[in-house]
Amino acid sequence: MKKQYRSRLMASVHETAEGLHEARVMDKITLRQFDELCLTPVKPLQPEEILAIRQHEQAS
């Protein structure tokens, strides 16, 4: 699934944070804080909504 950022600026900040994490300069806890800051929140789905999405994907 593609990440959805709050803005282009937040995408750049998050990608930099991911690079720092990969270089072992930033720990996972700090990276999670950047996730919350930069990524759009995920809306919980009801089982019926998940089923509708899956059925739509199969029909396409």
Chimera marker file (.cmm) of the C-alpha trace (Angstrom):
<marker_set name="trace">
<marker id="1" x="0.000" y="0.000" z="0.000" r="1" g="1" b="0" radius="0.5"/>
<marker id="2" x="1.297" y="3.425" z="-0.941" r="1" g="1" b="0" radius="0.5"/>
<marker id="3" x="1.927" y="5.861" z="1.882" r="1" g="1" b="0" radius="0.5"/>
<marker id="4" x="-0.227" y="8.964" z="1.923" r="1" g="1" b="0" radius="0.5"/>
<marker id="5" x="1.397" y="12.058" z="3.318" r="1" g="1" b="0" radius="0.5"/>
<marker id="6" x="-0.245" y="15.155" z="4.763" r="1" g="1" b="0" radius="0.5"/>
<marker id="7" x="1.684" y="17.307" z="2.264" r="1" g="1" b="0" radius="0.5"/>
<marker id="8" x="4.718" y="17.254" z="-0.039" r="1" g="1" b="0" radius="0.5"/>
<marker id="9" x="6.767" y="18.854" z="2.712" r="1" g="1" b="0" radius="0.5"/>
<marker id="10" x="5.780" y="16.118" z="5.162" r="1" g="1" b="0" radius="0.5"/>
<marker id="11" x="6.684" y="13.497" z="2.527" r="1" g="1" b="0" radius="0.5"/>
<marker id="12" x="10.174" y="14.952" z="2.261" r="1" g="1" b="0" radius="0.5"/>
<marker id="13" x="10.599" y="15.120" z="6.036" r="1" g="1" b="0" radius="0.5"/>
<marker id="14" x="9.400" y="11.526" z="6.437" r="1" g="1" b="0" radius="0.5"/>
<marker id="15" x="11.644" y="10.193" z="3.673" r="1" g="1" b="0" radius="0.5"/>
<marker id="16" x="14.615" y="11.878" z="5.377" r="1" g="1" b="0" radius="0.5"/>
<marker id="17" x="13.626" y="10.306" z="8.694" r="1" g="1" b="0" radius="0.5"/>
<marker id="18" x="13.388" y="6.888" z="7.015" r="1" g="1" b="0" radius="0.5"/>
<marker id="19" x="16.893" y="7.378" z="5.608" r="1" g="1" b="0" radius="0.5"/>
<marker id="20" x="18.214" y="8.247" z="9.053" r="1" g="1" b="0" radius="0.5"/>
<marker id="21" x="16.549" y="5.129" z="10.444" r="1" g="1" b="0" radius="0.5"/>
<marker id="22" x="18.079" y="2.951" z="7.726" r="1" g="1" b="0" radius="0.5"/>
<marker id="23" x="21.499" y="4.482" z="8.524" r="1" g="1" b="0" radius="0.5"/>
<marker id="24" x="20.866" y="3.537" z="12.173" r="1" g="1" b="0" radius="0.5"/>
<marker id="25" x="21.047" y="7.168" z="13.281" r="1" g="1" b="0" radius="0.5"/>
<marker id="26" x="17.381" y="7.253" z="14.360" r="1" g="1" b="0" radius="0.5"/>
<marker id="27" x="15.634" y="4.615" z="16.448" r="1" g="1" b="0" radius="0.5"/>
<marker id="28" x="12.306" y="2.986" z="15.585" r="1" g="1" b="0" radius="0.5"/>
<marker id="29" x="10.397" y="4.829" z="18.315" r="1" g="1" b="0" radius="0.5"/>
<marker id="30" x="11.426" y="8.200" z="16.893" r="1" g="1" b="0" radius="0.5"/>
<marker id="31" x="10.539" y="7.032" z="13.379" r="1" g="1" b="0" radius="0.5"/>
<marker id="32" x="7.047" y="6.110" z="14.632" r="1" g="1" b="0" radius="0.5"/>
<marker id="33" x="6.671" y="9.654" z="15.928" r="1" g="1" b="0" radius="0.5"/>
<marker id="34" x="7.517" y="10.920" z="12.433" r="1" g="1" b="0" radius="0.5"/>
<marker id="35" x="4.918" y="8.495" z="11.048" r="1" g="1" b="0" radius="0.5"/>
<marker id="36" x="2.241" y="10.092" z="13.225" r="1" g="1" b="0" radius="0.5"/>
<marker id="37" x="3.361" y="13.587" z="12.253" r="1" g="1" b="0" radius="0.5"/>
<marker id="38" x="3.768" y="13.077" z="8.509" r="1" g="1" b="0" radius="0.5"/>
<marker id="39" x="1.355" y="10.342" z="7.399" r="1" g="1" b="0" radius="0.5"/>
<marker id="40" x="-2.378" y="10.736" z="7.056" r="1" g="1" b="0" radius="0.5"/>
<marker id="41" x="-4.321" y="8.906" z="9.775" r="1" g="1" b="0" radius="0.5"/>
<marker id="42" x="-5.766" y="5.520" z="8.889" r="1" g="1" b="0" radius="0.5"/>
<marker id="43" x="-9.518" y="5.254" z="9.285" r="1" g="1" b="0" radius="0.5"/>
<marker id="44" x="-10.622" y="1.948" z="10.827" r="1" g="1" b="0" radius="0.5"/>
<marker id="45" x="-12.983" y="0.037" z="8.554" r="1" g="1" b="0" radius="0.5"/>
<marker id="46" x="-15.996" y="-2.036" z="9.486" r="1" g="1" b="0" radius="0.5"/>
<marker id="47" x="-16.083" y="-5.635" z="8.177" r="1" g="1" b="0" radius="0.5"/>
<marker id="48" x="-18.798" y="-4.696" z="5.673" r="1" g="1" b="0" radius="0.5"/>
<marker id="49" x="-16.610" y="-1.930" z="4.240" r="1" g="1" b="0" radius="0.5"/>
<marker id="50" x="-13.674" y="-4.322" z="3.801" r="1" g="1" b="0" radius="0.5"/>
<marker id="51" x="-15.912" y="-6.824" z="2.039" r="1" g="1" b="0" radius="0.5"/>
<marker id="52" x="-17.227" y="-4.121" z="-0.327" r="1" g="1" b="0" radius="0.5"/>
<marker id="53" x="-13.661" y="-3.088" z="-1.213" r="1" g="1" b="0" radius="0.5"/>
<marker id="54" x="-12.622" y="-6.686" z="-1.887" r="1" g="1" b="0" radius="0.5"/>
<marker id="55" x="-15.671" y="-7.325" z="-4.047" r="1" g="1" b="0" radius="0.5"/>
<marker id="56" x="-14.992" y="-4.151" z="-6.020" r="1" g="1" b="0" radius="0.5"/>
<marker id="57" x="-11.348" y="-5.218" z="-6.600" r="1" g="1" b="0" radius="0.5"/>
<marker id="58" x="-12.455" y="-8.646" z="-7.870" r="1" g="1" b="0" radius="0.5"/>
<marker id="59" x="-14.937" y="-7.053" z="-10.270" r="1" g="1" b="0" radius="0.5"/>
<marker id="60" x="-12.280" y="-4.736" z="-11.760" r="1" g="1" b="0" radius="0.5"/>
<link id1="1" id2="2" r="1" g="1" b="0" radius="0.2"/>
<link id1="2" id2="3" r="1" g="1" b="0" radius="0.2"/>
<link id1="3" id2="4" r="1" g="1" b="0" radius="0.2"/>
<link id1="4" id2="5" r="1" g="1" b="0" radius="0.2"/>
<link id1="5" id2="6" r="1" g="1" b="0" radius="0.2"/>
<link id1="6" id2="7" r="1" g="1" b="0" radius="0.2"/>
<link id1="7" id2="8" r="1" g="1" b="0" radius="0.2"/>
<link id1="8" id2="9" r="1" g="1" b="0" radius="0.2"/>
<link id1="9" id2="10" r="1" g="1" b="0" radius="0.2"/>
<link id1="10" id2="11" r="1" g="1" b="0" radius="0.2"/>
<link id1="11" id2="12" r="1" g="1" b="0" radius="0.2"/>
<link id1="12" id2="13" r="1" g="1" b="0" radius="0.2"/>
<link id1="13" id2="14" r="1" g="1" b="0" radius="0.2"/>
<link id1="14" id2="15" r="1" g="1" b="0" radius="0.2"/>
<link id1="15" id2="16" r="1" g="1" b="0" radius="0.2"/>
<link id1="16" id2="17" r="1" g="1" b="0" radius="0.2"/>
<link id1="17" id2="18" r="1" g="1" b="0" radius="0.2"/>
<link id1="18" id2="19" r="1" g="1" b="0" radius="0.2"/>
<link id1="19" id2="20" r="1" g="1" b="0" radius="0.2"/>
<link id1="20" id2="21" r="1" g="1" b="0" radius="0.2"/>
<link id1="21" id2="22" r="1" g="1" b="0" radius="0.2"/>
<link id1="22" id2="23" r="1" g="1" b="0" radius="0.2"/>
<link id1="23" id2="24" r="1" g="1" b="0" radius="0.2"/>
<link id1="24" id2="25" r="1" g="1" b="0" radius="0.2"/>
<link id1="25" id2="26" r="1" g="1" b="0" radius="0.2"/>
<link id1="26" id2="27" r="1" g="1" b="0" radius="0.2"/>
<link id1="27" id2="28" r="1" g="1" b="0" radius="0.2"/>
<link id1="28" id2="29" r="1" g="1" b="0" radius="0.2"/>
<link id1="29" id2="30" r="1" g="1" b="0" radius="0.2"/>
<link id1="30" id2="31" r="1" g="1" b="0" radius="0.2"/>
<link id1="31" id2="32" r="1" g="1" b="0" radius="0.2"/>
<link id1="32" id2="33" r="1" g="1" b="0" radius="0.2"/>
<link id1="33" id2="34" r="1" g="1" b="0" radius="0.2"/>
<link id1="34" id2="35" r="1" g="1" b="0" radius="0.2"/>
<link id1="35" id2="36" r="1" g="1" b="0" radius="0.2"/>
<link id1="36" id2="37" r="1" g="1" b="0" radius="0.2"/>
<link id1="37" id2="38" r="1" g="1" b="0" radius="0.2"/>
<link id1="38" id2="39" r="1" g="1" b="0" radius="0.2"/>
<link id1="39" id2="40" r="1" g="1" b="0" radius="0.2"/>
<link id1="40" id2="41" r="1" g="1" b="0" radius="0.2"/>
<link id1="41" id2="42" r="1" g="1" b="0" radius="0.2"/>
<link id1="42" id2="43" r="1" g="1" b="0" radius="0.2"/>
<link id1="43" id2="44" r="1" g="1" b="0" radius="0.2"/>
<link id1="44" id2="45" r="1" g="1" b="0" radius="0.2"/>
<link id1="45" id2="46" r="1" g="1" b="0" radius="0.2"/>
<link id1="46" id2="47" r="1" g="1" b="0" radius="0.2"/>
<link id1="47" id2="48" r="1" g="1" b="0" radius="0.2"/>
<link id1="48" id2="49" r="1" g="1" b="0" radius="0.2"/>
<link id1="49" id2="50" r="1" g="1" b="0" radius="0.2"/>
<link id1="50" id2="51" r="1" g="1" b="0" radius="0.2"/>
<link id1="51" id2="52" r="1" g="1" b="0" radius="0.2"/>
<link id1="52" id2="53" r="1" g="1" b="0" radius="0.2"/>
<link id1="53" id2="54" r="1" g="1" b="0" radius="0.2"/>
<link id1="54" id2="55" r="1" g="1" b="0" radius="0.2"/>
<link id1="55" id2="56" r="1" g="1" b="0" radius="0.2"/>
<link id1="56" id2="57" r="1" g="1" b="0" radius="0.2"/>
<link id1="57" id2="58" r="1" g="1" b="0" radius="0.2"/>
<link id1="58" id2="59" r="1" g="1" b="0" radius="0.2"/>
<link id1="59" id2="60" r="1" g="1" b="0" radius="0.2"/>
</marker_set>
